[in-house]
């Protein structure tokens, strides 16, 4: 039993009774998180069937909605889990099926906070993909949705926001007096690679890390440091004279770093949207005689579909894509032979357990030590 499990449900140290609400877009993830919490509670003889609080946001056919919590949350340390990017959730709108956007998910989150009506002891939001997080800086006359949303949540009484791999964590500067944790699931990614790749050899002779751009350099630098392997980087040469689909188009990917010949390469980023940049980089690495290429994104959303990755896999350009279960993955994606899921449910449960007992998160969950144990096991084998 780990340190987080040991403190869980110690009545002398917990902040308040625990309650977990999984919003409509995060039901599956919420069930998995709840299964860990109930398992740990029963091991500590604090018997609990579930920590899930039943809640939903029913809608009228006109599109109006309301938040409804169907049991008491008075005095609870309430955790609300939401997925801003789940595009599979629908509702009836004037007789038509309407797919929920991030705006709809965010409004429903606020409705549930309102439904708690100030009765909860504390409200914590687990929002893996930050609402408006991709609009992370302001130029000219633009909105800054994420910063305003965080300020709005703080004004509604939210105490803590937990997010994963924020596109730009500096957005927390908008709410300096509110708890904000940006969590990077590095250990979970490497654990999934050890589990799924039979020929995974994370040593300097066979493996290296390549950052897809300068913005992702820190996360890739961490992987290179803990594994003790070389690090390379691409930078995007853009045409700043034009704007296509809201951004300056990429003219070329320029590489800086050590020779990749014959080495397996790991490329990590926070999001795979269309995936064009990731595939362009994979092609460039193949030109430089790289061996196997594995891509990772915390949020693998594939906005342009899966066909380009199917083709790249069939042509030997990529050998696998890793993505977390922190956002919606379509059944089509989960069925692909090149996709590997990184499960973060237990990690979320650890954080809930820690916050519920006001324990230091850094002391309880140390990814460096866990990664070190993985590597020691690998070297032993």
N, C-alpha and C positions, 0 to 999 in steps of 0.2 A: 504494500500500500504506500503510495507516494505521500509527500508532505501535505499536498493540498487535501487529499482524502482524509488525512489524519486530523486536520483541524475542522473538517466539515461537520456541521451540526453539533459542535461543542456549544451548548446553551450558554455557557458562561462568557463567551466571546462574540457571539454573532450580534450584528447590529439590530436585526429584527427578523421575524418570521419571513421566509423566502417565498416569493411569488414570481412566476415566469409566464409572460404573455407572448405567444408567438403570433405575429401578425399573419394575415392571409398568405402573403408571399413567402413566408418563412416557416410554414407548418412542418415540412419534412425535417428541416434542420432543428427546429424546436423540439420535435419528438426525440431526436437523437441526443440532444443536450439534456433533456429531461431524463432520459434513460440512465445516463451517467449519474445525475444528481440523486435519483431515487436509489440506484445501486449503492452509492456511497452512504446514503442515509440509513439504509437497512443494515449495512455492515457496521454502522455505529449504533445500532439498536435504536435509531430514531425513525421508527417505521412510518413510511409515507408512501401512498400509492402513486401520487403524482404531485409535482409542483406547478403544473400547468394550470393557469387560470383561464376559464372559458370566456372568450371575448370575440366580438366580430363587429363589422361595420355594414349593416344592411342598407340597401339602397332602394329608393323609389325609382319608378321607371322614368321619371323626369331627370334622373342623375343625382338628385339630392341624397345625402347620406347622413348617418349619425353613428357615433361610437357607442357600443353597448358592452359593458362588463357584467357577466351573468352571475358573479358570486362576489362575496365581500373581499376587499383588499385593504380594509382598515388596519393600519399599523404594519403593513407588509413592507419589506424591502423589495420593491417591485422592479423586475427587469423586463424590458420590452424588446423583443428581438424582431427586427424588420429587414426586409430585402427590398431596397429601392429599385433594383433592376429586374425584378421578376415580371417579364412581359407575357407570361402565360395566364395570368389572372384576368378574368373577364367579368363584366356585369352588363345587365340589360339597360339600354339607353334608347328610349323611344322605339322599342321593338327591335333594336339592332344590338348585336353583340359588340361590346366596346372593350378593347384591351387596356388595362391599367398602365399608365405611364409613371415615371418617377414622381411627377407632381401629384398624381392620385394617391400613390403609396404614402407620400409625405403628409398629405391632408388627412388620410386615415390614421396615421400615427398621432397627429395632433388631436384627433377626435378621441382616441383611446386615452390619451393623457387627460383630456377634459373630463372623460367619463370617470376617471379616478377621483375627480372632484376634491382634490386636496386631502383625501382620506389616507393615502399611502404614507408610510413613514418616510420613504425616500423613493425617488424614481430614477432609474438608470436605463439608458438607451444603448442597445447593442446594434449598431448600424454598420455592418461590415463595409459596404460600399457607401461612402458619404454622399448624401443628396447634394447635387450640384458640384461635386468634388472635382470634376474635370475642368470646370471653369475656375482655375486656381489663381489667376492673376488678372488684373484689371488694366485695360488699355483704352484710352479715349473714353467715350460715353458708353460704358458697358455695365451690366449688372454683376454683382458678386454674390450669387445665390447661396452658396454654401455658408459664407460668413454670416449672412443675414439669417439663415435658417438656424444656425447654432445660437445666435443671439436670441432668436424667438423661442427656442427650446429652453434656454436659460431663464427667460422671462416667465415661462410657463411652470417653472419649478423643477426642471430636470437638474439632478446633481452631478451625474457622470455620463459621458458619452464614450463608448468604446468602438473603435473602428479598426479595420485591418488594411494595412498598406495604403494609406491615404496618398492620393496623387500628389498632394503638396501638404504635408502636415503643418506647415506654418499657418494654415487657416485657423488653427487653435488660438492664434494671437487675437482673434476677434472676441474670444471669451476667456480672458486670462484668469478669471476667478471661478470658472467651472472646471470640474474634473474632465480631462480629455486624455485618453490613452490611444496611441497609434501602435497597433500590434503587428509584428512581422512574423509570419508562420514559417520561418526558415527551417526549423527542425522538422516540421511536418512534411516539408517538401523533400528534404533529404531522406527522411524515413520512407516516403513513398517511392523514391528512386531505388533505395536498397531493396525494397519489397518487390518491385515490379521488374527491375532490370537484372537479368541473370549475369550479364557480363559487365556490370557497373564497376569500374576501376577508378576510384577518385584519388589518384596519385599523380604526381607531377610529370611522370613519363607518359601517361596515357590520357590525361584529362586536363581541360582548362576551362576557364570561365570567360565569356565575352559579353560585355555590356552592349545592348542595342543602341544606346545613345548616351549623351552626357547626363541626362536627367536620371538615368537608372544606375549610374555608376556606384552609388553608395551601397545599394543592395547587392550588386554583383561583387563589389569589393569585399563585402562581408563573407560571401560564399568562398571567394578565393583565399581569404585570410584564414578562415576556420579549417579549410581543407588543405591549405598549404600548396596551392597550385597557382599557375600563372594567370594573369588577367590581361585581356585585350579589350579594345573599345572601338565602336563605330561612332562617327558623328554624322549628322544629317546635314548635307549641303542643300539649302532651300532656295527657292525663288521668291524673294520677298517683294517682288513687284506685282504679284498676283495672289488672289485668294480663291481656293477651290474647296467647297464644302466646309467653309469656315476656318480654313487653315492655309498656310503657305505650302505649296506642293514641294515635295522632295526631289531634288535634281539628281543626287547621287549619295550613296553611303560610302564614306571614306573610313578605312581601317587603320588603327594605330595599335601596335602591340607585337608580341612574340609570334613566331612561326606556328601555324596551326596544323602543319602537315602531319597526317597520321593520327591526330589526337581526336578523341571525343570532345564535343563542345557543348556547354550548357549556357543558354541565353535566358536571363530572367528579366521580367518586366512586371509592372503592376497590372496591365490590362492588354489583352489582345482584342482589338475592336474589329476592324476589317481584316487585320492580319497581314496586310500587304508589306508593311515594313519588316515584320519578322521573317516573312518568306524571302524578301529581297536580301536580307542579311544572310539567311541560310544559303541562298544561291552564291553570294559572294564568298562565303566560307568554303563551299564546295569547289569554287574556282581555285581557292588556295589549298586544295587537297586535304581538307578536314575529313575525318572519318565519320563517325555518327554525330548527329546534331539533335539535341533535345531542347525544346522550348518550354518555358514556364511563364504563366501569368496568374496572378492571384485571381483575376477576373477574366476568364476566357469566355467572351460573350459572342464572338463571331457574328458581327452585325451583317456581314455580307454573305452569310451562309458558309457551308463546310466544303464546297466543291474544290476550291483552290487548295485546301489542305489535303483533301483526298488525292488530288493530282500530285502534289508535292511528295506525299508519302509513297504513292505508287512509283514515282520516278526516283525515289531514293534521296530526295533533297532533305527531308526531315525523317527522323526515326521515332519521334514521340512528342506529344504535347502534354504537359502537366497543368492542371488547373484545380482550384479548390472548390469545395461545395458551399462556399460562402455566398454564392449567388446562384440563380436558376441555371440549370443545365438541361437542355432539351433531351428527350429520349434518343433523338437521332445522334446527338453528340456522344452520349453515354455508350452508344452501340459501336462507335468507331474504334477500330483496332489500334489506332495511334493515340487515343486519348486515355490518360491515366488520372484518376481523381485523387486529390489530396484532401483527406478528411480532417476538418478542423473542429468537429463537434466537441471532442474531449477537451481541446484547448479552451474553447469558450466556457465549458463547464468549470474548468480550473479557475478562470477569471471570475466567474460568478461566485464560486466558493470563496475565493480570496477576498473579494469586495464585500461579500456578505458578513465576513468576519473582520473587516478592516485590517487585513494582513497585507504586508508588502508583496506586491506582485513580483518584483524583481527577485526577491529572496525565494519565492515559491517556485517560480518557473524561470529557470536559467537555460536558455537554448544552447548556450555555448557548452555547458557541461553535458547536456543531452547529446549534442552532436559529437562531442569528444568520446562519449560512451559508444556511439554508433561506429566511429572510426576504430576504436579499440577492438570492438567485436569483429569488424571487417579484417583488421590486421591479424587478429588471432586465427580467423578462419583461413 
